[in-house]
Structure formats: structure tokens, C-alpha cells
Amino acid sequence: SLRPWNKALQIKNSKILAQFVDWLHFKYGLKTLFVPFQLTKDNDMDAFEAVSIHLQNKNAFSAVPYNPNFQEVLPYLAHSQAIIGMRLHSLIFAALVNTPFIALAYSQKINSLVTELDQKDYLLEWEKLTLTDLQNKFSSLQKNHTQIKKILKTKGFLQDKKALEHISILKSAIGSLFRNL
């Protein structure tokens, strides 16, 4: 899951990501599936196209159609070997379905989530992205896949519990608001 961010870095990092996708296909036999999370203001398909033009193996990378219903997106994430995520929601959903991820941090909100999920070893800063770092993180993720899934299962459950608490608070606040009108 990628998003447009910083034009100059987008050009540089798109080339790096294309090399990474080719490497994943060659080394692990994996096909990278791009899942867009937004098509309006910051169109994720622009990020997909920026990577795809630099690919050596065009069969290594494809995109699924945009779908605003997250429940229909979750199976893609749940059945993935790993998630490479820049969008916050891709990382939240990866945690909910216990799929290991590498976070591409462009904002503090990504860093905060990754820290909360005890996955700082799998965080890369968008501004400092290198092919070697991506490859090393992915190799480590593969090596520790089972352990990461267990951590995410525990942390994902805690995230889900927090989400339910927030929904409960919101419903209570809305109920109070309407009772006071």
C-alpha cells in the first residue's frame, strides 16, 4: 500500500520499490499485489503507476481495484505473506489480520502505530528508503514470521479492544448530545 508523498522522493523511491518488487519475485517467487486505499485527493493509483513503469518483470506486480469497503479488502491482507505499507489503514488492517508488515513511515502517525505494535524493527523512513534496507527488513521478517504473527495477534486483539472502547464512547457522546437537544 503506497500513497503519493513528496514528488522528488516519490520518483527516487518508486525506482527503489520497483527493484524491491523484482527482487521479491526473483528471490522468493512472490507476486506483489498493490491495494489502493484512496482515489480522491491523493490517488494511490498514481503511486502504483510510478512503481510499475520501473519494473523489469511486469508480471511481478499488479493492482486490485479500489474498494471503499474495508471488509472486502481484508482478505487480500490476511492471505498475504507480508504487507509493505505506507497508508496507516493498511498497517492497522495488517495488525488486525496478523499479517507481518514493513511500515514505510512518512508521518509520525505511522511511527506511533508501529511502536504501539512492538514492530519498530520493521519500520523504514520514507525519506531514507534504500533497496538494501528493504531487502534486509524483508529477509528478517521472513525469518521471524511466526514470532511476528504471534505478537500481532496479541497486539491486534488489544487494538480491536481499543477500537470497541472508542465506538462505545462515541455512541455514548452522541446519545448524550441528542438527549440534551
C-alpha positions as CSV (number, residue, x, y, z in Angstrom):
1,S,0.0,0.0,0.0
2,L,1.6,3.2,-1.2
3,R,0.4,6.8,-1.4
4,P,1.7,9.8,-3.2
5,W,4.1,11.8,-1.0
6,N,6.7,14.3,-1.8
7,K,7.2,14.4,-5.6
8,A,11.1,14.3,-5.5
9,L,11.1,11.4,-3.1
10,Q,8.3,9.7,-5.0
11,I,10.5,9.5,-8.1
12,K,13.5,8.1,-6.2
13,N,11.6,5.7,-4.1
14,S,9.4,4.4,-6.9
15,K,12.6,3.1,-8.6
16,I,13.7,1.5,-5.3
17,L,10.3,-0.1,-4.8
18,A,10.3,-1.4,-8.4
19,Q,13.7,-3.0,-7.7
20,F,12.4,-4.5,-4.5
21,V,9.3,-5.9,-6.2
22,D,11.5,-7.5,-8.8
23,W,13.8,-8.9,-6.1
24,L,10.8,-10.4,-4.2
25,H,9.7,-12.1,-7.3
26,F,13.1,-13.4,-8.2
27,K,14.3,-14.4,-4.7
28,Y,11.0,-15.6,-3.1
29,G,8.7,-16.2,-6.1
30,L,6.3,-13.7,-4.6
31,K,3.9,-11.6,-6.6
32,T,3.3,-8.1,-5.2
33,L,-0.4,-7.1,-5.1
34,F,-1.0,-3.3,-4.8
35,V,-4.1,-2.4,-2.8
36,P,-5.2,1.2,-3.1
37,F,-6.8,2.8,-0.1
38,Q,-7.7,6.2,-1.6
39,L,-8.5,7.5,-5.1
40,T,-9.6,11.1,-4.4
41,K,-7.2,13.9,-3.4
42,D,-4.1,11.7,-3.1
43,N,-4.7,9.0,-5.7
44,D,-2.9,5.8,-4.7
45,M,-3.0,4.5,-8.3
46,D,-0.5,7.3,-9.1
47,A,1.9,5.7,-6.7
48,F,1.2,2.2,-8.3
49,E,1.9,3.6,-11.8
50,A,5.1,5.3,-10.6
51,V,6.5,2.0,-9.4
52,S,5.2,-0.2,-12.3
53,I,6.9,1.8,-15.0
54,H,10.3,0.9,-13.5
55,L,9.7,-2.9,-13.2
56,Q,11.9,-5.3,-15.0
57,N,9.3,-8.1,-14.6
58,K,5.8,-6.7,-15.3
59,N,4.2,-9.9,-14.1
60,A,5.7,-9.4,-10.6
61,F,3.3,-6.5,-9.7
62,S,-0.5,-6.0,-10.2
63,A,-3.2,-3.9,-8.6
64,V,-6.6,-4.8,-7.3
65,P,-9.5,-2.3,-8.0
66,Y,-10.1,0.3,-5.3
67,N,-12.8,-0.8,-2.9
68,P,-14.1,1.5,-0.1
69,N,-15.5,-1.5,1.8
70,F,-12.6,-2.5,4.1
71,Q,-14.2,-5.8,4.9
72,E,-13.7,-6.8,1.2
73,V,-10.1,-5.6,1.4
74,L,-9.1,-7.5,4.5
75,P,-8.9,-11.0,2.7
76,Y,-6.2,-9.6,0.5
77,L,-4.2,-8.6,3.5
78,A,-5.0,-11.7,5.5
79,H,-3.8,-14.0,2.7
80,S,-0.5,-12.1,2.1
81,Q,2.9,-13.2,3.1
82,A,3.6,-9.7,4.3
83,I,2.4,-6.1,3.8
84,I,4.6,-3.2,2.7
85,G,2.5,-0.4,3.9
86,M,2.7,3.4,3.7
87,R,-1.0,4.0,4.4
88,L,-1.9,3.9,8.1
89,H,-5.0,1.9,7.4
90,S,-3.0,-0.8,5.6
91,L,-0.9,-1.3,8.7
92,I,-3.9,-1.2,11.1
93,F,-5.6,-3.9,9.0
94,A,-2.4,-5.9,8.7
95,A,-2.3,-6.0,12.5
96,L,-5.9,-6.9,12.8
97,V,-5.4,-10.0,10.5
98,N,-2.0,-10.8,12.0
99,T,0.0,-10.3,8.8
100,P,3.6,-9.2,9.3
101,F,4.4,-5.8,7.7
102,I,7.2,-3.4,6.9
103,A,6.0,0.2,7.5
104,L,7.1,3.0,5.3
105,A,6.9,6.0,7.6
106,Y,6.2,9.3,6.0
107,S,4.4,10.7,9.1
108,Q,4.6,10.4,12.9
109,K,1.3,8.6,13.0
110,I,3.0,5.6,11.2
111,N,5.9,5.6,13.8
112,S,3.4,5.7,16.7
113,L,1.4,2.8,15.4
114,V,4.5,0.7,14.7
115,T,5.8,1.5,18.2
116,E,2.5,0.5,19.8
117,L,2.5,-2.8,17.9
118,D,6.2,-3.5,19.0
119,Q,7.3,-3.7,15.4
120,K,9.9,-0.9,15.3
121,D,12.4,-3.4,13.7
122,Y,10.1,-3.3,10.6
123,L,10.0,0.5,10.2
124,L,11.7,2.4,7.4
125,E,11.6,6.1,7.0
126,W,10.3,7.2,3.6
127,E,12.9,9.9,3.4
128,K,15.8,7.5,3.9
129,L,14.5,4.5,1.9
130,T,17.1,2.2,0.3
131,L,16.8,-1.1,-1.5
132,T,19.3,-2.8,0.9
133,D,17.2,-1.7,3.9
134,L,14.0,-3.1,2.3
135,Q,15.7,-6.4,1.4
136,N,17.2,-6.7,4.9
137,K,13.9,-5.9,6.7
138,F,12.0,-8.4,4.5
139,S,14.6,-11.2,5.0
140,S,14.3,-10.6,8.7
141,L,10.6,-10.5,8.5
142,Q,10.6,-13.9,6.7
143,K,13.0,-15.4,9.3
144,N,10.8,-14.2,12.2
145,H,7.4,-14.6,10.5
146,T,5.9,-16.9,13.1
147,Q,7.0,-14.8,16.1
148,I,5.8,-11.6,14.4
149,K,2.4,-13.2,13.8
150,K,2.1,-14.1,17.5
151,I,3.0,-10.5,18.6
152,L,0.5,-9.1,16.1
153,K,-2.2,-11.5,17.3
154,T,-1.7,-10.2,20.9
155,K,-1.4,-6.6,19.9
156,G,-4.1,-6.8,17.2
157,F,-6.5,-8.1,19.9
158,L,-5.6,-5.1,22.0
159,Q,-6.1,-2.7,19.1
160,D,-9.5,-4.3,18.4
161,K,-10.5,-3.9,22.1
162,K,-9.4,-0.2,22.0
163,A,-11.5,0.3,18.8
164,L,-14.6,-1.1,20.6
165,E,-13.9,1.2,23.6
166,H,-13.8,4.2,21.2
167,I,-17.0,3.2,19.5
168,S,-18.7,2.8,22.9
169,I,-17.5,6.3,24.0
170,L,-18.6,7.8,20.7
171,K,-22.1,6.2,20.9
172,S,-22.4,7.5,24.5
173,A,-21.4,11.0,23.5
174,I,-23.8,11.1,20.5
175,G,-26.6,9.8,22.8
176,S,-25.9,12.5,25.3
177,L,-25.9,15.1,22.7
178,F,-29.3,14.1,21.3
179,R,-30.8,13.9,24.8
180,N,-29.6,17.4,25.6
181,L,-31.3,18.9,22.5
